[in-house]
Amino acid sequence: MQRAIARRSVKAGLLGALAVVYLALVGMVQKFDAINIVQDKLTLGRVLILLPPVLAGFFASAPRVRGGEVEQPAPGEAIPAGLAVGVIAGGVTALGIAAVHIFPDGAVRNVFTSVTPQLMTVLAFQQSVWIGAAILIAASSGGAVAGAALNYIPRKTRRPIQISLALTLLAGMLQNVLRVALAQLGVATDWLYSSRFGGLTYLGAVVVFLLITIVVGLWATKGPSLREHVRNMPSEGRRPLVGFGAIAIALLLLVLPWLLGSFLSLVLGRVGIFLLMGLGLNIVVGYAGLLDLGYVAFFAVGAYATGVLTAGAHSGSSLNPGLSYVEAVPIVIVIAVVAGLLIGGPVLRLRGDYLALVTLGFGEIARVLVTSDWLKPFLGGAQGLIAIPAPHLGTLTFRDTQPFYYLSLGFCAIALFVSWRLANSRVGRAWSAMREDEQVAEAMGISTVKYKLLAFGTGAAIGSLSGSLFAVQIGSLSPASFTVLVSITALSIVILGGMGSIPGAILGALVLIGLPGFLTEFQDYQLLIYGAVLVAIMILRPQGLIPNVRRMRELQDEERTQDQWLKAGESSPDAAVALGAGTEAT
């Protein structure tokens, strides 16, 4: 056991050091050091330096499932292991700092352009090389020990602390958003945010942390009994509660643009566009289990169809029906549904990776067609379309940030309602059966051809609305906006939130689209953050942040079967073979 803990500590320490060095080499540590979380003492750059050792210490001492049994180091073993993790992580990083100073000035920067004197100052905590290295090792060791100690705090106590720390950091990062909102409400913010340095004041950080801890702690204590009480209430008693909650959320969404201002309303409008894409792809991937990597095709269909149908004579297209936006939207949906059926038809017999590759090919075909000379008279070719008019309602123009927010909010509300009704309908149950086992579903009388086409058509219709909103917001279209990255972004939203989960899609869009929009410093590292988030989700929480209940049970059943197989394999190889054969038979 001790050897296993030692090996685990060394690996975790090296991974923590690798994470810090990587974040430094790509420039994130230096750039984010300008963002103050708590006045000028805690910056986002320092958080990136200290967070990897904390996480490494936590996971090095975390319980492990081995042979169907949970193994956890004793506290007397875990704390020294956490200390070793911190010393290794901080020591390796400090050696990197020393190595930079050993070489001639500028030699390392010729290879790694981000290794600047400013970065060395940040890593050394504004001290000399050797004092900074000692501080780095000490801080990493303390963070790793604290991370290891978290495993031995009861869950009811640990969870509020973790959530409070995360939300306090988020409150410091989103100071521009929260400060504007509080100012709109007439609330003084000088005590909460520092006007000199930026970030939370010491008092503000303590108040925010304690307030969140109290709220989360009360919910952890009273929440289960409250949920059980609501669950046992008759349906007539629950309806007023549901109605009150819906009204409160609707009022908040309606006043949100006036609280956040024009720029942040523009960000929320962009979140609405990608939320629509996430909801449409969630039907295809989450409900029906059809992995679609060419979803950008429906996004492009919606955008170009809107541009062609509404644009005037100088748009770059020879087709100029000159329809109003209200007249064009139903036609756009019909065109997208037809495109969905055309794409879905040839792939009816494909599953898994083969389906993903073919749909990826369809997405690329759509991009090539848009840029082709064949369709250039209609779609503008490589030059795209211009002069797409904005929808009007009297003197109100929906290209303006706040009216556009309400337009996207209306489309999202429709898509949410459709998704919710489909999930709880006969169609949704048929999709779930297909996702779990297509052959069994077909044997039970479910027409997989029909429901696959229905999934592609419905997903295409919702995805086309996102493209339509994109055309309205931008006012011009270029083929460069419809790359495979759009499909990857939509899929990332679905996976992050939880496949098949409507609240998960909302949270995924807010995290992956909203946060980089609110924090413009993140935009340069958006793809890097996408990759890191997806890897973390697949390892730590494969069901997503807000998982669908049925999907979560499927994953839990798979993990339970795997644990039983491992346990049977240690006791008897023949029993493990028999268990595996029985699992495949079912």
ZIJOWO-V259641 format. One record per residue. N is the residue number from 1. RES is the residue in three letters. SS is DSSP state (~ for helix, > for strand, _ for the rest). OMEGA is omega in degrees with one decimal (NA if undefined). D_FIRST is the distance of its C-alpha to the first C-alpha in Angstrom with 1 decimal. Layout:
N_RES_SS_OMEGA_D_FIRST ; N_RES_SS_OMEGA_D_FIRST
//
This chain:
1_MET___-179.1_0.0 ; 2_GLN_~_177.5_3.8 ; 3_ARG_~_178.5_5.5 ; 4_ALA_~_178.6_5.1 ; 5_ILE_~_179.2_6.3 ; 6_ALA_~_178.6_8.7 ; 7_ARG_~_179.7_10.0 ; 8_ARG_~_-179.8_10.5 ; 9_SER_~_179.4_12.2 ; 10_VAL_~_179.1_14.4 ; 11_LYS_~_-178.7_15.4 ; 12_ALA_~_178.4_16.3 ; 13_GLY_~_178.8_18.2 ; 14_LEU_~_177.7_20.1 ; 15_LEU_~_176.7_21.0 ; 16_GLY_~_177.3_22.2 ; 17_ALA_~_179.1_24.3 ; 18_LEU_~_179.6_25.6 ; 19_ALA_~_179.7_26.7 ; 20_VAL_~_-179.4_28.5 ; 21_VAL_~_-179.8_30.2 ; 22_TYR_~_179.1_31.2 ; 23_LEU_~_177.3_32.7 ; 24_ALA_~_-176.4_34.6 ; 25_LEU_~_178.4_35.9 ; 26_VAL___174.3_37.3 ; 27_GLY___-175.4_39.1 ; 28_MET_~_-177.7_37.6 ; 29_VAL_~_-178.2_36.4 ; 30_GLN_~_-176.3_39.9 ; 31_LYS_~_-177.0_41.9 ; 32_PHE_~_176.4_39.9 ; 33_ASP___177.4_40.2 ; 34_ALA___-179.5_43.7 ; 35_ILE___179.0_42.6 ; 36_ASN_>_175.5_42.2 ; 37_ILE_>_175.3_40.0 ; 38_VAL_>_-176.6_40.7 ; 39_GLN___-179.4_43.9 ; 40_ASP___-177.6_43.3 ; 41_LYS___-179.1_40.0 ; 42_LEU_>_177.9_37.6 ; 43_THR_>_177.9_38.5 ; 44_LEU_~_175.8_37.0 ; 45_GLY_~_178.0_36.3 ; 46_ARG_~_175.2_34.1 ; 47_VAL_~_179.0_32.3 ; 48_LEU_~_177.8_31.5 ; 49_ILE_~_-172.5_30.2 ; 50_LEU_~_-176.2_27.9 ; 51_LEU_~_178.8_26.8 ; 52_PRO_~_175.9_24.5 ; 53_PRO_~_178.4_22.2 ; 54_VAL_~_179.7_22.3 ; 55_LEU_~_178.7_21.3 ; 56_ALA_~_177.1_18.6 ; 57_GLY_~_179.7_17.0 ; 58_PHE_~_-176.4_17.5 ; 59_PHE_~_177.5_15.9 ; 60_ALA_~_-179.1_12.9 ; 61_SER___-177.7_12.0 ; 62_ALA___176.5_13.6 ; 63_PRO___178.3_12.6 ; 64_ARG_>_175.3_11.9 ; 65_VAL_>_-178.2_13.6 ; 66_ARG_>_-179.1_12.0 ; 67_GLY___179.5_14.5 ; 68_GLY___-179.4_16.6 ; 69_GLU_>_-179.0_14.1 ; 70_VAL_>_177.5_13.0 ; 71_GLU_>_178.6_9.5 ; 72_GLN___179.1_9.6 ; 73_PRO___174.6_8.0 ; 74_ALA___-179.5_10.2 ; 75_PRO_~_178.7_13.3 ; 76_GLY_~_176.9_12.8 ; 77_GLU_~_-174.3_9.7 ; 78_ALA_~_-177.8_11.4 ; 79_ILE_~_173.9_14.7 ; 80_PRO_~_177.4_14.0 ; 81_ALA_~_176.5_12.1 ; 82_GLY_~_176.9_15.4 ; 83_LEU_~_178.0_17.5 ; 84_ALA_~_177.7_16.1 ; 85_VAL_~_-178.8_16.8 ; 86_GLY_~_179.7_20.3 ; 87_VAL_~_179.6_21.0 ; 88_ILE_~_-178.3_20.3 ; 89_ALA_~_179.7_22.3 ; 90_GLY_~_-179.0_25.1 ; 91_GLY_~_178.9_25.2 ; 92_VAL_~_177.6_25.6 ; 93_THR_~_178.1_28.2 ; 94_ALA_~_176.1_30.0 ; 95_LEU_~_176.2_30.1 ; 96_GLY_~_177.7_31.8 ; 97_ILE_~_179.6_34.3 ; 98_ALA_~_-179.6_35.0 ; 99_ALA_~_178.7_35.5 ; 100_VAL_~_-178.6_38.1 ; 101_HIS_~_178.2_40.1 ; 102_ILE_~_-178.8_39.9 ; 103_PHE___176.9_41.9 ; 104_PRO___-179.1_45.6 ; 105_ASP___177.0_46.5 ; 106_GLY___-177.1_46.3 ; 107_ALA___179.5_44.6 ; 108_VAL___-178.5_41.4 ; 109_ARG___175.9_43.4 ; 110_ASN___178.3_45.4 ; 111_VAL___179.5_42.3 ; 112_PHE___-172.8_40.6 ; 113_THR___-178.5_43.4 ; 114_SER___-179.1_41.3 ; 115_VAL___-178.1_40.3 ; 116_THR___174.5_43.1 ; 117_PRO_~_177.9_43.7 ; 118_GLN_~_177.9_43.4 ; 119_LEU_~_179.0_39.8 ; 120_MET_~_178.0_38.9 ; 121_THR_~_179.1_40.4 ; 122_VAL_~_-178.6_38.4 ; 123_LEU_~_179.7_35.1 ; 124_ALA___178.0_36.1 ; 125_PHE___178.0_37.0 ; 126_GLN___178.5_40.7 ; 127_GLN___174.7_40.0 ; 128_SER___-173.5_40.3 ; 129_VAL_~_-172.8_37.8 ; 130_TRP_~_176.6_35.9 ; 131_ILE_~_178.4_36.1 ; 132_GLY_~_177.9_35.1 ; 133_ALA_~_178.6_32.1 ; 134_ALA_~_178.2_31.0 ; 135_ILE_~_-179.5_31.6 ; 136_LEU_~_179.7_29.7 ; 137_ILE_~_-179.2_26.5 ; 138_ALA_~_-179.7_26.9 ; 139_ALA_~_178.0_27.6 ; 140_SER_~_179.7_24.7 ; 141_SER_~_178.3_22.3 ; 142_GLY_~_178.5_23.8 ; 143_GLY_~_-179.7_23.7 ; 144_ALA_~_177.6_20.0 ; 145_VAL_~_177.1_19.2 ; 146_ALA_~_177.2_21.6 ; 147_GLY_~_177.9_20.1 ; 148_ALA_~_-178.6_16.6 ; 149_ALA_~_179.8_18.5 ; 150_LEU_~_-179.2_20.3 ; 151_ASN_~_-174.9_17.4 ; 152_TYR_~_172.0_17.9 ; 153_ILE___179.0_21.7 ; 154_PRO___-174.1_23.2 ; 155_ARG_~_-178.7_24.3 ; 156_LYS_~_177.2_27.9 ; 157_THR_~_-176.3_27.8 ; 158_ARG_~_-176.1_25.5 ; 159_ARG_~_176.6_27.6 ; 160_PRO_~_179.5_30.9 ; 161_ILE_~_-179.6_29.5 ; 162_GLN_~_-179.4_28.2 ; 163_ILE_~_-178.8_31.5 ; 164_SER_~_177.5_33.6 ; 165_LEU_~_-178.7_32.1 ; 166_ALA_~_-178.0_32.5 ; 167_LEU_~_175.4_36.1 ; 168_THR_~_174.3_37.0 ; 169_LEU_~_179.3_36.2 ; 170_LEU_~_177.7_38.1 ; 171_ALA_~_176.0_41.0 ; 172_GLY_~_179.5_41.2 ; 173_MET_~_-176.6_41.1 ; 174_LEU___-176.8_43.8 ; 175_GLN_~_179.6_46.1 ; 176_ASN_~_179.8_49.0 ; 177_VAL_~_-175.2_48.7 ; 178_LEU_~_-179.9_48.3 ; 179_ARG_~_178.4_50.8 ; 180_VAL_~_-178.9_53.5 ; 181_ALA_~_179.7_52.8 ; 182_LEU_~_177.5_53.1 ; 183_ALA_~_177.6_56.2 ; 184_GLN_~_178.4_57.8 ; 185_LEU___179.5_57.3 ; 186_GLY___-179.3_58.8 ; 187_VAL___177.7_55.7 ; 188_ALA___-176.5_55.4 ; 189_THR___-178.0_52.3 ; 190_ASP___179.4_52.8 ; 191_TRP___-175.5_50.5 ; 192_LEU___-178.7_47.8 ; 193_TYR_>_-178.9_48.0 ; 194_SER___178.6_49.0 ; 195_SER___-178.5_52.4 ; 196_ARG___-174.9_51.9 ; 197_PHE___-169.3_48.4 ; 198_GLY___-177.4_47.5 ; 199_GLY___179.9_44.4 ; 200_LEU_>_168.3_43.7 ; 201_THR___178.3_45.1 ; 202_TYR_~_177.6_42.8 ; 203_LEU_~_-179.9_44.6 ; 204_GLY_~_179.8_44.3 ; 205_ALA_~_179.6_40.6 ; 206_VAL_~_-179.0_40.0 ; 207_VAL_~_-179.9_42.4 ; 208_VAL_~_-179.3_41.0 ; 209_PHE_~_-178.4_37.4 ; 210_LEU_~_-178.9_38.5 ; 211_LEU_~_179.8_40.8 ; 212_ILE_~_179.1_38.2 ; 213_THR_~_179.6_35.6 ; 214_ILE_~_-178.3_38.2 ; 215_VAL_~_-179.3_39.3 ; 216_VAL_~_178.6_35.8 ; 217_GLY_~_176.7_34.8 ; 218_LEU_~_179.3_38.0 ; 219_TRP_~_178.2_37.5 ; 220_ALA_~_-178.7_34.0 ; 221_THR_~_-174.8_35.5 ; 222_LYS_~_-174.8_38.8 ; 223_GLY_~_-179.0_38.2 ; 224_PRO_~_179.4_36.8 ; 225_SER_~_178.4_39.7 ; 226_LEU_~_177.9_42.2 ; 227_ARG_~_178.3_41.1 ; 228_GLU_~_178.2_41.3 ; 229_HIS_~_179.1_44.8 ; 230_VAL_~_-179.7_45.9 ; 231_ARG_~_-178.7_44.6 ; 232_ASN_~_178.9_46.6 ; 233_MET___173.8_49.7 ; 234_PRO___-177.2_52.5 ; 235_SER_~_179.1_53.2 ; 236_GLU_~_178.9_56.3 ; 237_GLY_~_-179.9_54.4 ; 238_ARG_~_-175.4_51.7 ; 239_ARG_~_177.6_54.3 ; 240_PRO_~_178.5_55.6 ; 241_LEU_~_178.4_52.0 ; 242_VAL_~_179.5_51.4 ; 243_GLY_~_178.3_54.8 ; 244_PHE_~_178.2_54.3 ; 245_GLY_~_179.0_50.9 ; 246_ALA_~_179.3_52.5 ; 247_ILE_~_179.4_55.5 ; 248_ALA_~_179.0_53.3 ; 249_ILE_~_179.8_51.3 ; 250_ALA_~_178.9_54.6 ; 251_LEU_~_178.2_56.2 ; 252_LEU_~_-179.8_53.3 ; 253_LEU_~_-179.2_53.4 ; 254_LEU_~_-177.8_57.2 ; 255_VAL_~_-175.1_57.2 ; 256_LEU_~_179.7_54.2 ; 257_PRO_~_-179.3_56.4 ; 258_TRP_~_175.9_58.6 ; 259_LEU_~_-171.8_55.6 ; 260_LEU_~_-179.3_53.9 ; 261_GLY_~_-171.8_56.9 ; 262_SER_~_-174.7_58.0 ; 263_PHE_~_-178.5_55.3 ; 264_LEU_~_173.2_52.4 ; 265_SER_~_175.7_54.6 ; 266_LEU_~_177.1_54.7 ; 267_VAL_~_179.2_50.9 ; 268_LEU_~_175.1_50.8 ; 269_GLY_~_176.5_53.4 ; 270_ARG_~_175.1_51.2 ; 271_VAL_~_178.3_48.3 ; 272_GLY_~_178.4_50.7 ; 273_ILE_~_-177.6_51.4 ; 274_PHE_~_173.3_47.8 ; 275_LEU_~_175.8_47.2 ; 276_LEU_~_177.2_49.9 ; 277_MET_~_179.1_48.3 ; 278_GLY_~_178.9_45.0 ; 279_LEU_~_177.8_46.7 ; 280_GLY_~_179.2_48.6 ; 281_LEU_~_177.8_45.6 ; 282_ASN_~_176.2_43.6 ; 283_ILE_~_-176.8_46.2 ; 284_VAL_~_-174.5_45.8 ; 285_VAL_~_-174.0_42.1 ; 286_GLY_~_-178.4_40.7 ; 287_TYR_~_-172.5_43.3 ; 288_ALA___178.7_44.4 ; 289_GLY___-179.4_41.3 ; 290_LEU___-176.2_43.5 ; 291_LEU___-175.3_41.7 ; 292_ASP___176.5_44.6 ; 293_LEU___179.2_44.2 ; 294_GLY___-175.6_48.0 ; 295_TYR___177.8_48.5 ; 296_VAL_~_179.2_50.3 ; 297_ALA_~_179.3_53.3 ; 298_PHE_~_175.1_54.0 ; 299_PHE_~_178.9_53.6 ; 300_ALA_~_178.8_56.2 ; 301_VAL_~_179.8_58.5 ; 302_GLY_~_-177.8_58.7 ; 303_ALA_~_-177.4_59.3 ; 304_TYR_~_177.6_61.9 ; 305_ALA_~_176.7_63.6 ; 306_THR_~_179.5_64.0 ; 307_GLY_~_-178.5_65.3 ; 308_VAL_~_-174.5_67.8 ; 309_LEU_~_-174.7_69.1 ; 310_THR_~_-173.8_69.6 ; 311_ALA___-179.2_70.4 ; 312_GLY___-172.7_74.0 ; 313_ALA___-175.9_76.1 ; 314_HIS___-176.6_74.4 ; 315_SER___-174.3_70.8 ; 316_GLY___179.3_70.7 ; 317_SER___177.9_71.1 ; 318_SER___175.8_74.3 ; 319_LEU___-177.8_73.4 ; 320_ASN___178.8_74.4 ; 321_PRO___178.6_74.7 ; 322_GLY___-179.7_74.4 ; 323_LEU___172.2_72.7 ; 324_SER___-177.5_71.4 ; 325_TYR_~_179.5_67.7 ; 326_VAL_~_178.1_68.1 ; 327_GLU_~_-174.6_70.0 ; 328_ALA_~_-173.5_67.5 ; 329_VAL_~_178.3_64.2 ; 330_PRO_~_178.5_65.0 ; 331_ILE_~_177.9_66.2 ; 332_VAL_~_-179.6_63.0 ; 333_ILE_~_179.6_60.9 ; 334_VAL_~_179.2_63.0 ; 335_ILE_~_-179.6_62.6 ; 336_ALA_~_178.4_58.9 ; 337_VAL_~_177.7_58.7 ; 338_VAL_~_178.1_60.8 ; 339_ALA_~_177.7_58.5 ; 340_GLY_~_178.2_55.5 ; 341_LEU_~_178.7_57.2 ; 342_LEU_~_178.0_58.1 ; 343_ILE_~_-177.7_54.6 ; 344_GLY_~_-177.6_53.1 ; 345_GLY_~_-177.1_55.6 ; 346_PRO___-174.2_54.6 ; 347_VAL___-175.5_50.8 ; 348_LEU___-176.7_51.1 ; 349_ARG___-178.7_49.5 ; 350_LEU___179.0_46.6 ; 351_ARG___171.4_43.1 ; 352_GLY_~_-175.2_39.9 ; 353_ASP_~_-179.6_39.7 ; 354_TYR_~_177.8_43.3 ; 355_LEU_~_179.9_44.7 ; 356_ALA_~_-179.2_42.9 ; 357_LEU_~_-178.8_44.4 ; 358_VAL_~_178.5_47.9 ; 359_THR_~_173.4_48.0 ; 360_LEU_~_175.9_46.9 ; 361_GLY_~_177.6_49.9 ; 362_PHE_~_176.8_52.2 ; 363_GLY_~_177.5_51.1 ; 364_GLU_~_176.0_52.0 ; 365_ILE_~_178.7_55.3 ; 366_ALA_~_179.7_56.2 ; 367_ARG_~_179.6_55.7 ; 368_VAL_~_179.1_57.8 ; 369_LEU_~_-179.4_60.5 ; 370_VAL_~_-178.1_60.8 ; 371_THR_~_-174.1_61.4 ; 372_SER___175.4_63.7 ; 373_ASP___-179.1_67.4 ; 374_TRP___-179.3_68.1 ; 375_LEU___-177.8_67.1 ; 376_LYS_~_178.4_68.1 ; 377_PRO_~_-176.3_71.3 ; 378_PHE_~_-174.3_69.4 ; 379_LEU_~_175.4_66.1 ; 380_GLY___177.6_67.1 ; 381_GLY_~_-177.9_65.0 ; 382_ALA_~_179.3_62.9 ; 383_GLN_~_178.8_64.8 ; 384_GLY___180.0_63.8 ; 385_LEU_>_178.9_65.7 ; 386_ILE___174.1_67.1 ; 387_ALA___174.2_69.1 ; 388_ILE___-174.8_67.2 ; 389_PRO___177.1_68.8 ; 390_ALA___176.1_66.9 ; 391_PRO___-178.5_67.4 ; 392_HIS_>_169.3_69.9 ; 393_LEU_>_-171.7_70.7 ; 394_GLY___177.7_74.0 ; 395_THR___-178.3_73.3 ; 396_LEU_>_178.9_69.6 ; 397_THR_>_-174.8_67.8 ; 398_PHE___171.9_64.3 ; 399_ARG___174.3_63.3 ; 400_ASP___-167.5_63.1 ; 401_THR_~_-175.7_59.6 ; 402_GLN_~_173.5_60.0 ; 403_PRO_~_178.1_62.1 ; 404_PHE_~_176.2_59.8 ; 405_TYR_~_-179.3_56.9 ; 406_TYR_~_176.5_58.8 ; 407_LEU_~_178.4_59.6 ; 408_SER_~_177.6_56.0 ; 409_LEU_~_177.8_55.1 ; 410_GLY_~_178.1_57.7 ; 411_PHE_~_179.5_56.4 ; 412_CYS_~_178.8_52.8 ; 413_ALA_~_178.2_54.0 ; 414_ILE_~_-179.0_55.7 ; 415_ALA_~_177.7_52.7 ; 416_LEU_~_179.3_50.4 ; 417_PHE_~_179.4_52.9 ; 418_VAL_~_-179.9_53.2 ; 419_SER_~_-179.3_49.4 ; 420_TRP_~_179.3_49.0 ; 421_ARG_~_179.0_51.8 ; 422_LEU_~_-178.0_50.6 ; 423_ALA_~_-176.6_47.1 ; 424_ASN___-177.9_48.5 ; 425_SER___176.4_51.3 ; 426_ARG_~_177.9_51.8 ; 427_VAL_~_179.6_51.3 ; 428_GLY_~_178.0_47.9 ; 429_ARG_~_176.4_46.8 ; 430_ALA_~_176.8_48.1 ; 431_TRP_~_179.5_46.1 ; 432_SER_~_177.9_42.9 ; 433_ALA_~_176.8_43.6 ; 434_MET_~_-177.8_44.2 ; 435_ARG_~_-177.3_41.0 ; 436_GLU_~_178.5_38.9 ; 437_ASP___-175.0_40.7 ; 438_GLU_~_-178.3_44.0 ; 439_GLN_~_177.6_45.0 ; 440_VAL_~_178.7_44.6 ; 441_ALA_~_179.6_46.4 ; 442_GLU_~_178.2_49.3 ; 443_ALA_~_179.4_49.4 ; 444_MET___174.9_49.8 ; 445_GLY___178.5_52.9 ; 446_ILE___178.9_51.6 ; 447_SER___-177.1_53.5 ; 448_THR_~_177.6_50.7 ; 449_VAL_~_-178.7_53.4 ; 450_LYS_~_-174.5_55.0 ; 451_TYR_~_172.6_52.0 ; 452_LYS_~_178.5_50.5 ; 453_LEU_~_178.4_53.9 ; 454_LEU_~_177.9_53.9 ; 455_ALA_~_178.6_50.5 ; 456_PHE_~_-179.4_51.6 ; 457_GLY_~_-179.8_55.0 ; 458_THR_~_177.2_53.6 ; 459_GLY_~_178.7_50.9 ; 460_ALA_~_-179.5_53.6 ; 461_ALA_~_-180.0_55.9 ; 462_ILE_~_177.4_53.5 ; 463_GLY_~_179.0_52.4 ; 464_SER_~_176.7_56.1 ; 465_LEU_~_176.9_56.5 ; 466_SER_~_176.0_54.0 ; 467_GLY_~_177.9_55.9 ; 468_SER_~_177.0_59.1 ; 469_LEU_~_179.0_57.8 ; 470_PHE_~_178.8_56.7 ; 471_ALA_~_179.6_60.2 ; 472_VAL_~_-177.2_61.7 ; 473_GLN_~_-175.3_59.5 ; 474_ILE_~_-177.9_60.0 ; 475_GLY___176.7_63.6 ; 476_SER___-175.9_63.1 ; 477_LEU_>_176.0_60.9 ; 478_SER___178.4_59.5 ; 479_PRO_~_-179.8_57.7 ; 480_ALA_~_-179.8_55.0 ; 481_SER_~_-172.8_53.8 ; 482_PHE___179.1_52.8 ; 483_THR___-179.8_50.1 ; 484_VAL_~_178.6_46.9 ; 485_LEU_~_178.0_45.1 ; 486_VAL_~_177.6_46.8 ; 487_SER_~_-179.9_45.3 ; 488_ILE_~_178.6_41.8 ; 489_THR_~_179.1_42.3 ; 490_ALA_~_178.6_43.4 ; 491_LEU_~_177.8_40.5 ; 492_SER_~_178.0_38.1 ; 493_ILE_~_-178.2_39.7 ; 494_VAL_~_-176.9_39.2 ; 495_ILE_~_-178.6_35.6 ; 496_LEU_~_-178.5_34.7 ; 497_GLY_~_-176.4_36.4 ; 498_GLY___-176.7_35.5 ; 499_MET___-179.2_37.4 ; 500_GLY___-177.0_40.2 ; 501_SER___177.9_39.9 ; 502_ILE_~_174.7_43.1 ; 503_PRO_~_177.4_41.6 ; 504_GLY_~_177.6_38.9 ; 505_ALA_~_178.2_41.6 ; 506_ILE_~_179.9_43.2 ; 507_LEU_~_178.6_40.0 ; 508_GLY_~_178.5_39.2 ; 509_ALA_~_179.0_42.8 ; 510_LEU_~_-176.6_42.6 ; 511_VAL_~_-173.0_39.3 ; 512_LEU_~_-178.9_40.1 ; 513_ILE_~_-176.6_43.8 ; 514_GLY_~_-177.4_44.6 ; 515_LEU_~_175.6_42.1 ; 516_PRO_~_176.7_43.1 ; 517_GLY_~_177.7_46.7 ; 518_PHE_~_179.8_46.4 ; 519_LEU___-173.7_44.5 ; 520_THR_~_178.9_46.5 ; 521_GLU_~_-177.8_44.2 ; 522_PHE_~_-172.1_41.7 ; 523_GLN_~_179.4_44.2 ; 524_ASP_~_-176.3_43.7 ; 525_TYR_~_-173.4_40.0 ; 526_GLN_~_-179.2_40.5 ; 527_LEU_~_177.6_39.3 ; 528_LEU_~_179.9_36.2 ; 529_ILE_~_176.7_35.4 ; 530_TYR_~_-178.0_36.1 ; 531_GLY_~_-179.3_33.6 ; 532_ALA_~_-179.5_30.9 ; 533_VAL_~_-178.9_31.6 ; 534_LEU_~_178.2_31.6 ; 535_VAL_~_180.0_28.3 ; 536_ALA_~_-179.6_26.6 ; 537_ILE_~_-178.8_28.3 ; 538_MET_~_-178.2_27.3 ; 539_ILE_~_-170.5_23.6 ; 540_LEU_~_-175.4_23.4 ; 541_ARG___-175.0_26.3 ; 542_PRO___179.6_28.0 ; 543_GLN___-180.0_30.5 ; 544_GLY___-177.2_32.0 ; 545_LEU___176.4_32.6 ; 546_ILE___-169.7_35.1 ; 547_PRO___168.0_34.5 ; 548_ASN___-173.3_37.0 ; 549_VAL_~_-177.7_36.1 ; 550_ARG_~_178.9_36.8 ; 551_ARG_~_179.4_34.9 ; 552_MET_~_177.8_31.8 ; 553_ARG_~_177.4_32.0 ; 554_GLU_~_-179.5_32.2 ; 555_LEU_~_178.0_29.0 ; 556_GLN_~_176.8_27.2 ; 557_ASP_~_178.3_28.5 ; 558_GLU_~_179.3_27.2 ; 559_GLU_~_179.8_23.7 ; 560_ARG_~_178.4_23.9 ; 561_THR_~_179.5_25.2 ; 562_GLN_~_178.3_22.5 ; 563_ASP_~_177.5_19.7 ; 564_GLN_~_179.0_21.8 ; 565_TRP_~_178.4_22.1 ; 566_LEU_~_180.0_18.4 ; 567_LYS_~_178.7_17.9 ; 568_ALA_~_-179.9_21.1 ; 569_GLY_~_178.6_20.0 ; 570_GLU_~_-178.9_17.0 ; 571_SER_~_-177.2_19.3 ; 572_SER___178.1_22.5 ; 573_PRO_~_179.8_23.5 ; 574_ASP_~_179.0_27.0 ; 575_ALA_~_178.2_26.2 ; 576_ALA_~_177.9_24.6 ; 577_VAL_~_179.5_27.8 ; 578_ALA_~_178.5_29.9 ; 579_LEU_~_177.9_28.2 ; 580_GLY_~_178.2_28.6 ; 581_ALA_~_178.6_32.2 ; 582_GLY_~_178.2_32.9 ; 583_THR_~_178.8_31.6 ; 584_GLU_~_-179.2_33.9 ; 585_ALA_~_179.9_36.8 ; 586_THR___NA_36.6
//
